[in-house]
Structures are given as C-alpha cells and as structure tokens.
Amino acid sequence: MDLSVPSKENVIFMIDQMKDKLRMVNVDAMKSEHFNEANYEDLTYLYEMVMKRDSFSPSEMQAIVAELGSLRK
C-alpha cells in the first residue's frame, strides 16, 4: 500500500491500524469515516509515529487521542 498518495482507502487503513496498535477501548470514537483527506499529511505523520513505538505512557495515549480528535472532520 502506497501511503504517500492521499486517498480515502489509505485514511481507513491508517485509522484501523492505529486502533489496533493502541488497543483503543472506545473504537466508535475513532471511526475511519470521521476522517478525510484534508488532514492527510498530519494523519500520516501521526500514523508513522504510532507504528514505530512499542508502548505508550498514559499521557502519550491522551495526547495521541487528542490529536486524532483534532483531525476529525
């Protein structure tokens, strides 16, 4: 999958991967249809950061969720 090309499919893929990696309890808060390609660059940056890490502190999780919330449409 080429994530350098903004597309709805790539947005869905990245959101789903982050939900799995972060083991989010409330997955309804992060539905892929709540995101669009307008913030694709920011979403890609956040995706890459999340996927590089093995674990997150509670404050890091809060910051990630807050950032995802700001990227919602």
C-alpha positions as CSV (number, residue, x, y, z in Angstrom):
1,M,0.0,0.0,0.0
2,D,1.4,3.4,-1.0
3,L,0.6,5.8,1.8
4,S,2.3,8.7,0.1
5,V,-0.8,9.0,-2.1
6,P,-3.8,10.6,-0.3
7,S,-6.9,8.5,-0.6
8,K,-9.9,7.5,1.4
9,E,-8.7,3.9,1.4
10,N,-5.3,5.0,2.9
11,V,-7.1,7.0,5.6
12,I,-9.2,4.0,6.5
13,F,-6.1,1.7,6.6
14,M,-4.1,4.1,8.8
15,I,-7.0,4.6,11.3
16,D,-7.7,0.9,11.5
17,Q,-4.0,0.1,12.1
18,M,-3.7,2.8,14.8
19,K,-6.9,1.5,16.6
20,D,-5.3,-2.0,16.7
21,K,-1.9,-0.8,17.8
22,L,-3.3,1.5,20.5
23,R,-5.8,-1.2,21.6
24,M,-8.5,1.5,21.9
25,V,-11.4,0.7,24.1
26,N,-13.9,3.1,22.5
27,V,-13.3,2.3,18.9
28,D,-16.5,4.1,17.9
29,A,-14.8,7.4,18.8
30,M,-12.3,6.7,16.1
31,K,-14.4,5.6,13.1
32,S,-12.5,5.9,9.9
33,E,-15.4,7.8,8.2
34,H,-14.9,10.6,10.7
35,F,-11.6,11.4,8.9
36,N,-11.0,12.8,5.4
37,E,-8.1,13.5,3.2
38,A,-7.9,17.2,4.2
39,N,-5.5,16.4,7.1
40,Y,-3.8,13.6,5.3
41,E,-0.2,14.8,6.0
42,D,-0.9,15.2,9.7
43,L,-2.6,11.8,9.8
44,T,0.3,10.1,8.0
45,Y,2.8,11.7,10.5
46,L,0.8,10.5,13.5
47,Y,0.4,7.0,11.9
48,E,4.1,6.7,11.4
49,M,4.9,7.8,14.9
50,V,2.4,5.4,16.4
51,M,3.5,2.4,14.4
52,K,7.2,3.0,15.3
53,R,6.6,2.7,19.0
54,D,6.1,-0.5,21.1
55,S,4.3,1.1,24.0
56,F,2.8,4.4,25.2
57,S,2.5,6.1,28.5
58,P,-1.0,7.2,29.6
59,S,-0.1,10.8,28.9
60,E,1.2,9.9,25.4
61,M,-2.1,8.0,24.8
62,Q,-4.1,11.0,25.8
63,A,-2.0,13.3,23.5
64,I,-2.5,10.9,20.6
65,V,-6.2,10.6,21.1
66,A,-6.4,14.4,21.4
67,E,-4.5,14.9,18.2
68,L,-6.8,12.3,16.4
69,G,-9.8,14.2,17.8
70,S,-8.5,17.5,16.3
71,L,-8.1,15.8,12.9
72,R,-11.7,14.6,12.7
73,K,-13.9,16.3,10.3
